[in-house]
Amino acid sequence: MLTGAGVALAVLVDGSPTCGSSVIYDGSFTGRTVPGRGVAAEELLRHGIPVFHEGQLHQAAAFLSELEQSERRPG
């Protein structure tokens, strides 16, 4: 299902304190990451928009394909 803005999903770069969907940098400026989500990823999820990271392009494509097929089905 598309949101009111017509957004089906988001693909964001993991690690960023803003965009991370599975890990974010720990803030120590050493390049270390910790499990977590960035603020933009959290906001998108809060609005029902699935979030994938750049390593999940195949999963994102499969999700989008299934979404398109379900929208073409009658009923």
Secondary structure, 3 states (H helix, E strand, C coil): CCCCCCCCCEEECCECCCCCCCEEECCCCCCCEEECCCHHHHHHHHCCCCEEEHHHHHHHHHHHHHHHHHHHCCC
